[in-house]
Amino acid sequence: MMDNCTSMEGLVTTQVDAIIAALQQRKEELITYIRREKDYKLRSLKAEVSSLTHRLQQTTALIHFCIEALKETDPSAYLQIGSLLLARVAHLEVAWACDDDSASSTDGSAIQISPGRTRSSVSSASSITGGYNSALFNPDFDLTLDDRSVLAAIRQLNFIQMKPPGPVQMIPEECTAENNSITVAWQPPPTSFVEGYVLEIDDGAGGTYREVYCGKETICTVDGLHFNSIYLARVKAFNSTGEGDYSETINLRTAEVAWFSFDPSGAAHGARLSNENCTVTSDSYEPRVVLGSVGFARGVHYWEYTVDKYDASADPSFGVARLDVNKEEMLGKDDKGWGMYIDHQRSWFIHCGVHSCRTEGGITAGSTIGVLLDLDKRQITFYVNDEQQGPIAFTNLFGVFYPAVSLNCNVTVSVHTGLDLPSDSETSDSGTRC
């Protein structure tokens, strides 16, 4: 304890000495400013004296000239001298007025030094070459040193908590999981000064932790997680002196199956959503892509579409896509989409604009299209009216995939999620790609 007290005294002494040194430096800056101001006033005063002496000499010469003019006895000569005298007086008066205007325009601004709040209301004297103006020149100092903020800050010097905070307390009853997101809630550690918190979760498979939130809130929702996964979450508090211990770990399991709708924020122009974003139709003659509101990176997922309206001349495409798929053409035309496009007689698989596996059997209004995305096996299979349509459509799928559909006018489809897998899905991997 004695060592800690001595260390604390030394720290306080160092900090206060630094404040005193800063005040001393500021004092020297202020004194230097006052001395510069004094020198400036002396130069201005000398300039005024010189200017007044010059004017006095001019006035004396003019007076002598006038006296000599008054001695003239010849009336005609006196009239000639009189006009010259008037012109000389007028010229001298105009010259003095110009000097005064020049002096008032070149000097007289208030002065302020920086940094600090010391101010000056001193009006500068006439310039070195200017004329005399008693209203401008003030030989006295009129300065106010504003020390109120500094004195208030000194009075507020005090100690704060000088150790890291204690462990955070989790609130299990407020920690929940919904669909592919989790919400974690905690309360501040008792008797600790806290500046913020760090929330960490693992990868949902027992892997390493990663930071997902840093801030002052005591509740956080993390979206975009994997379905049917158990996430471990922990929280720690921190302040300027360091980080506290982690809280106890809490386990949260995301939903086993995915519930989603169409994403209105990324819908292509011409696609209209309804039925709480579960139904889509198009006003465009060209195909328009609409994505689902969640993405998948692992697990087995199945969803279906019902064809609410269909024109036999249209060929909608169903499947999955990357988030940056081209939404202005049929799904599967670029390398960001994997689809099955189908008409009233047959279907094809399409990716990168390449068609494959023509399969007989089409759709009508009321038909059902199923999409089985198996990211454990990295493959996708399609179903039409509960029957597998062709072989396995695509394999070697890696990354994040969003449910996707493309359609043009006269087609309306609705998506259905949270469904059980097809009864024959266990054998679907026995199919071969064409």
LINWOVEN-V874454 format. One record per residue. N is the residue number from 1. PHI is phi in radians with two decimals (none if undefined). D_CENTER is the distance of its C-alpha to the mean C-alpha in Angstrom with 1 decimal. Layout:
# LINWOVEN-V874454
n->{N | N}
phi->{PHI | PHI}
d_center->{D_CENTER | D_CENTER}
This chain:
# LINWOVEN-V874454
n->{1 | 2 | 3 | 4 | 5 | 6 | 7 | 8 | 9 | 10 | 11 | 12 | 13 | 14 | 15 | 16 | 17 | 18 | 19 | 20 | 21 | 22 | 23 | 24 | 25 | 26 | 27 | 28 | 29 | 30 | 31 | 32 | 33 | 34 | 35 | 36 | 37 | 38 | 39 | 40 | 41 | 42 | 43 | 44 | 45 | 46 | 47 | 48 | 49 | 50 | 51 | 52 | 53 | 54 | 55 | 56 | 57 | 58 | 59 | 60 | 61 | 62 | 63 | 64 | 65 | 66 | 67 | 68 | 69 | 70 | 71 | 72 | 73 | 74 | 75 | 76 | 77 | 78 | 79 | 80 | 81 | 82 | 83 | 84 | 85 | 86 | 87 | 88 | 89 | 90 | 91 | 92 | 93 | 94 | 95 | 96 | 97 | 98 | 99 | 100 | 101 | 102 | 103 | 104 | 105 | 106 | 107 | 108 | 109 | 110 | 111 | 112 | 113 | 114 | 115 | 116 | 117 | 118 | 119 | 120 | 121 | 122 | 123 | 124 | 125 | 126 | 127 | 128 | 129 | 130 | 131 | 132 | 133 | 134 | 135 | 136 | 137 | 138 | 139 | 140 | 141 | 142 | 143 | 144 | 145 | 146 | 147 | 148 | 149 | 150 | 151 | 152 | 153 | 154 | 155 | 156 | 157 | 158 | 159 | 160 | 161 | 162 | 163 | 164 | 165 | 166 | 167 | 168 | 169 | 170 | 171 | 172 | 173 | 174 | 175 | 176 | 177 | 178 | 179 | 180 | 181 | 182 | 183 | 184 | 185 | 186 | 187 | 188 | 189 | 190 | 191 | 192 | 193 | 194 | 195 | 196 | 197 | 198 | 199 | 200 | 201 | 202 | 203 | 204 | 205 | 206 | 207 | 208 | 209 | 210 | 211 | 212 | 213 | 214 | 215 | 216 | 217 | 218 | 219 | 220 | 221 | 222 | 223 | 224 | 225 | 226 | 227 | 228 | 229 | 230 | 231 | 232 | 233 | 234 | 235 | 236 | 237 | 238 | 239 | 240 | 241 | 242 | 243 | 244 | 245 | 246 | 247 | 248 | 249 | 250 | 251 | 252 | 253 | 254 | 255 | 256 | 257 | 258 | 259 | 260 | 261 | 262 | 263 | 264 | 265 | 266 | 267 | 268 | 269 | 270 | 271 | 272 | 273 | 274 | 275 | 276 | 277 | 278 | 279 | 280 | 281 | 282 | 283 | 284 | 285 | 286 | 287 | 288 | 289 | 290 | 291 | 292 | 293 | 294 | 295 | 296 | 297 | 298 | 299 | 300 | 301 | 302 | 303 | 304 | 305 | 306 | 307 | 308 | 309 | 310 | 311 | 312 | 313 | 314 | 315 | 316 | 317 | 318 | 319 | 320 | 321 | 322 | 323 | 324 | 325 | 326 | 327 | 328 | 329 | 330 | 331 | 332 | 333 | 334 | 335 | 336 | 337 | 338 | 339 | 340 | 341 | 342 | 343 | 344 | 345 | 346 | 347 | 348 | 349 | 350 | 351 | 352 | 353 | 354 | 355 | 356 | 357 | 358 | 359 | 360 | 361 | 362 | 363 | 364 | 365 | 366 | 367 | 368 | 369 | 370 | 371 | 372 | 373 | 374 | 375 | 376 | 377 | 378 | 379 | 380 | 381 | 382 | 383 | 384 | 385 | 386 | 387 | 388 | 389 | 390 | 391 | 392 | 393 | 394 | 395 | 396 | 397 | 398 | 399 | 400 | 401 | 402 | 403 | 404 | 405 | 406 | 407 | 408 | 409 | 410 | 411 | 412 | 413 | 414 | 415 | 416 | 417 | 418 | 419 | 420 | 421 | 422 | 423 | 424 | 425 | 426 | 427 | 428 | 429 | 430 | 431 | 432 | 433 | 434}
phi->{none | -1.09 | -1.09 | -1.12 | -1.12 | -1.10 | -1.10 | -1.15 | -1.06 | -1.11 | -1.14 | -1.10 | -1.05 | -1.09 | -1.16 | -1.17 | -1.05 | -1.14 | -1.15 | -1.09 | -1.09 | -1.15 | -1.13 | -1.08 | -1.11 | -1.15 | -1.05 | -1.09 | -1.11 | -1.17 | -1.08 | -1.06 | -1.11 | -1.06 | -1.16 | -1.10 | -1.13 | -1.11 | -1.07 | -1.12 | -1.14 | -1.11 | -1.09 | -1.14 | -1.13 | -1.10 | -1.12 | -1.13 | -1.07 | -1.10 | -1.12 | -1.17 | -1.08 | -1.09 | -1.20 | -1.08 | -1.11 | -1.11 | -1.14 | -1.07 | -1.09 | -1.18 | -1.12 | -1.05 | -1.09 | -1.15 | -1.06 | -1.14 | -1.17 | -1.19 | -1.36 | -1.20 | -1.72 | -1.44 | -1.03 | -1.13 | -1.14 | -1.14 | -1.11 | -1.11 | -1.16 | -1.09 | -1.10 | -1.11 | -1.11 | -1.09 | -1.12 | -1.20 | -1.14 | -1.09 | -1.10 | -1.16 | -1.15 | -1.13 | -1.09 | -1.16 | -1.08 | -1.13 | -1.08 | -1.13 | -1.10 | -1.12 | -1.16 | -1.27 | -1.53 | -1.62 | -2.35 | 2.00 | -1.39 | -1.22 | -2.01 | -2.45 | -1.73 | -2.46 | -1.42 | 2.03 | -2.04 | -1.12 | -2.16 | -2.38 | -1.89 | -1.30 | -1.55 | -1.20 | -1.35 | -1.06 | -1.16 | -0.99 | -1.74 | -1.43 | -1.62 | -1.43 | -2.55 | -1.19 | -1.27 | -1.46 | -1.60 | -2.26 | -1.30 | -1.65 | -1.50 | -2.34 | -2.00 | -2.23 | -1.60 | -1.54 | -1.88 | -1.13 | -1.13 | -1.16 | -1.10 | -1.12 | -1.13 | -1.12 | -1.17 | -1.57 | -1.03 | -2.76 | -1.57 | -2.08 | -1.04 | -1.95 | -2.52 | -1.08 | -1.23 | -1.37 | -1.19 | -1.36 | -1.76 | -1.25 | -2.04 | -1.01 | -1.19 | -1.84 | -1.64 | -2.39 | -2.27 | -2.53 | 0.95 | -1.97 | -2.38 | -2.24 | -2.12 | -2.06 | -2.25 | -2.61 | -2.16 | -1.09 | -1.15 | -1.21 | 0.92 | -2.34 | -1.53 | -2.10 | -1.77 | -3.14 | -2.32 | -2.18 | -1.81 | -2.20 | -2.32 | -1.53 | -1.59 | 1.46 | -2.38 | 1.36 | -1.50 | -1.26 | -1.41 | -2.42 | -1.38 | -2.07 | -2.73 | -2.53 | 3.08 | -1.70 | -1.24 | -1.97 | -2.63 | -2.63 | -1.93 | -1.94 | -1.79 | 1.26 | -1.57 | -1.34 | -1.36 | 0.89 | -2.33 | -1.76 | -1.83 | -1.74 | -2.22 | -2.59 | -2.35 | -2.37 | -1.78 | -2.58 | -2.47 | -1.18 | -1.68 | 2.69 | -1.88 | -1.50 | -1.27 | -1.20 | -1.27 | -1.16 | -1.41 | -2.06 | -1.81 | -2.36 | -1.86 | -1.31 | -1.09 | -1.24 | -2.13 | -1.58 | -1.99 | -2.67 | -2.38 | -1.31 | -1.61 | -1.22 | -1.24 | -1.96 | -1.19 | -1.22 | -1.10 | 1.82 | -1.62 | -2.06 | -1.83 | -2.66 | 0.93 | 0.99 | 1.17 | -1.77 | -2.18 | -2.31 | -2.42 | -2.28 | -1.77 | -1.74 | -1.32 | -1.64 | -1.07 | -2.28 | -1.66 | -2.22 | -1.79 | -1.35 | -1.48 | -2.28 | -2.04 | -2.13 | -2.16 | -2.80 | 1.66 | -1.97 | -2.37 | -2.39 | -2.53 | -2.30 | -2.11 | -1.83 | -1.55 | -1.39 | -2.53 | -2.64 | -1.90 | -1.03 | -1.46 | -1.62 | -2.39 | -1.16 | -2.21 | -2.15 | 2.88 | -2.37 | -2.74 | -1.30 | -1.12 | -1.74 | -1.12 | -1.24 | -1.59 | -1.85 | -2.60 | -1.03 | -1.03 | 1.82 | -1.22 | -1.92 | -1.48 | -1.81 | -2.33 | -2.22 | -2.44 | -2.11 | -1.75 | -2.52 | -2.08 | -1.42 | -2.17 | -2.73 | -2.45 | -2.41 | -1.58 | -2.52 | -2.69 | 1.00 | 1.36 | -1.67 | -1.61 | -2.71 | 0.98 | -1.11 | -2.28 | -1.24 | 1.91 | -2.06 | -2.22 | -2.39 | -1.04 | 1.76 | -1.20 | -2.12 | -2.01 | -1.87 | -2.17 | -1.91 | -1.80 | -1.89 | -1.50 | -1.25 | -1.78 | 1.08 | -2.54 | -2.37 | -2.30 | -1.99 | -2.29 | -2.22 | 0.91 | 1.25 | -2.03 | -1.10 | -1.74 | 1.30 | -1.38 | -1.02 | -1.36 | -2.46 | -2.26 | 1.00 | -1.60 | -2.29 | 2.11 | -1.90 | -2.19 | -1.94 | -0.96 | -2.58 | -2.57 | -2.14 | -2.69 | -2.12 | -1.10 | 1.27 | -2.28 | -2.33 | -2.31 | -2.19 | -1.75 | -2.25 | -2.19 | 1.21 | -1.68 | -1.24 | -1.20 | -1.00 | -1.11 | -1.74 | -1.15 | -1.15 | -1.78 | -1.14 | -1.32 | -1.44 | -1.20 | -2.05 | -1.39 | -1.62}
d_center->{46.2 | 47.8 | 45.8 | 42.5 | 43.7 | 44.6 | 41.3 | 39.5 | 41.8 | 41.1 | 37.3 | 37.7 | 40.1 | 37.8 | 34.8 | 37.1 | 38.8 | 35.5 | 34.9 | 38.5 | 38.1 | 35.0 | 37.1 | 40.0 | 38.0 | 36.8 | 40.4 | 41.6 | 39.0 | 40.1 | 43.8 | 43.3 | 41.8 | 44.8 | 47.2 | 45.7 | 45.9 | 49.6 | 50.4 | 48.8 | 50.9 | 54.0 | 53.5 | 52.9 | 56.1 | 58.1 | 56.9 | 57.9 | 61.4 | 61.9 | 61.0 | 63.3 | 66.1 | 65.8 | 66.0 | 68.9 | 70.7 | 70.1 | 71.3 | 74.5 | 75.3 | 75.0 | 77.3 | 79.9 | 79.8 | 80.3 | 83.3 | 84.9 | 84.3 | 86.1 | 89.1 | 89.7 | 93.0 | 93.0 | 91.2 | 90.1 | 88.7 | 87.0 | 85.2 | 83.9 | 82.7 | 81.2 | 78.8 | 77.7 | 77.1 | 74.9 | 72.8 | 72.3 | 71.2 | 68.8 | 67.3 | 66.8 | 65.1 | 62.7 | 61.8 | 61.1 | 58.9 | 56.8 | 56.5 | 55.2 | 52.6 | 51.4 | 51.1 | 49.1 | 46.6 | 46.0 | 45.6 | 44.9 | 41.0 | 39.7 | 38.6 | 35.6 | 34.8 | 31.5 | 30.1 | 31.5 | 32.7 | 36.4 | 37.3 | 40.4 | 42.2 | 44.8 | 45.8 | 46.8 | 50.4 | 51.6 | 50.9 | 53.5 | 55.2 | 54.6 | 57.1 | 57.6 | 55.5 | 56.1 | 53.3 | 50.7 | 52.0 | 51.8 | 53.1 | 51.7 | 48.3 | 46.1 | 43.1 | 41.3 | 39.5 | 36.8 | 36.8 | 35.8 | 32.2 | 33.5 | 36.3 | 34.1 | 31.8 | 35.0 | 36.2 | 33.0 | 33.5 | 33.9 | 33.5 | 30.8 | 31.0 | 31.7 | 31.6 | 29.2 | 29.0 | 31.3 | 30.8 | 28.8 | 30.8 | 30.1 | 30.9 | 32.7 | 33.5 | 29.9 | 28.9 | 29.3 | 29.0 | 28.9 | 29.1 | 26.8 | 24.5 | 25.2 | 24.3 | 24.8 | 25.5 | 26.7 | 27.7 | 27.3 | 30.1 | 32.8 | 33.3 | 30.3 | 27.4 | 24.2 | 20.7 | 19.1 | 20.2 | 20.0 | 21.1 | 22.8 | 24.8 | 27.3 | 27.6 | 30.0 | 33.0 | 33.5 | 31.4 | 29.1 | 26.3 | 22.6 | 19.7 | 17.8 | 16.1 | 15.4 | 15.0 | 17.2 | 18.2 | 21.8 | 21.5 | 19.5 | 20.2 | 20.0 | 20.5 | 21.9 | 24.7 | 28.2 | 30.9 | 34.0 | 32.5 | 32.7 | 29.5 | 29.8 | 27.2 | 27.0 | 25.0 | 25.1 | 24.1 | 23.3 | 23.4 | 23.7 | 27.1 | 26.4 | 26.0 | 28.4 | 30.4 | 29.3 | 30.2 | 32.9 | 31.9 | 31.7 | 32.6 | 31.1 | 32.5 | 30.8 | 32.9 | 35.8 | 35.4 | 32.4 | 31.9 | 29.7 | 29.7 | 28.6 | 24.9 | 24.5 | 21.0 | 22.5 | 25.9 | 27.4 | 28.5 | 31.9 | 31.6 | 31.9 | 31.3 | 33.3 | 34.8 | 31.5 | 30.2 | 33.2 | 35.1 | 34.3 | 36.4 | 36.0 | 37.0 | 36.9 | 39.9 | 37.8 | 36.3 | 32.8 | 30.9 | 29.3 | 27.7 | 27.9 | 25.1 | 25.5 | 26.0 | 28.8 | 29.2 | 32.4 | 35.1 | 37.5 | 36.3 | 38.4 | 37.7 | 39.8 | 39.7 | 42.4 | 43.4 | 43.7 | 44.6 | 45.9 | 47.6 | 49.7 | 48.4 | 44.8 | 43.6 | 40.5 | 38.9 | 37.7 | 36.0 | 32.7 | 29.9 | 26.8 | 23.5 | 23.6 | 27.2 | 28.5 | 28.7 | 31.1 | 34.1 | 36.2 | 34.8 | 36.1 | 36.4 | 33.8 | 33.1 | 30.3 | 32.6 | 35.8 | 37.9 | 41.4 | 42.3 | 45.3 | 47.7 | 50.8 | 52.9 | 51.0 | 47.6 | 46.1 | 43.3 | 40.8 | 38.3 | 37.3 | 39.7 | 42.6 | 44.9 | 46.9 | 49.1 | 50.6 | 51.6 | 53.9 | 52.9 | 50.5 | 48.8 | 49.7 | 48.2 | 48.0 | 47.6 | 45.2 | 43.1 | 42.0 | 39.5 | 40.0 | 37.2 | 38.5 | 36.0 | 38.3 | 40.7 | 38.0 | 39.8 | 39.7 | 42.8 | 43.3 | 45.7 | 47.4 | 49.1 | 49.0 | 50.6 | 49.0 | 48.6 | 49.7 | 49.0 | 45.7 | 43.4 | 40.9 | 40.7 | 38.7 | 35.4 | 32.6 | 28.9 | 27.0 | 28.8 | 28.1 | 31.0 | 31.6 | 34.1 | 34.9 | 37.3 | 38.6 | 40.4 | 43.2 | 41.5 | 39.9 | 39.0 | 37.7 | 36.2 | 37.6 | 36.0 | 36.9 | 40.3 | 42.8 | 43.5 | 46.4 | 49.7 | 50.4 | 47.0 | 48.6 | 50.8 | 48.4 | 47.7 | 51.3 | 50.8 | 50.6 | 48.4 | 50.2}
